[in-house]
Amino acid sequence: MSSVELTPMEAARWAARVGLPLPADRHAVVAATARHIQSVVAVLRELDFADTPPAPAYRAEQEIHDAAV
């Protein structure tokens, strides 16, 4: 989707297009939720994960708890 804000009517149109017709009172809520998700994804796209190994490379080890201070 583009960076243009999703309006309630567009949210209803997109939902209907994929077979999920929305009641009129849900249009604004769905549009606001979609805008929030878009803002979170935009932040994630800005992160540099170049040095981060893929998840299957992670090995959880048993952590040793030491109560000594």
Secondary structure, 3 states (H helix, E strand, C coil): CCCCCCCHHHHHHHHHHCCCCCCHHHHHHHHHHHHHHHHHHHHHHHCCCCCCCCHHHCCCCCCCCCCCC
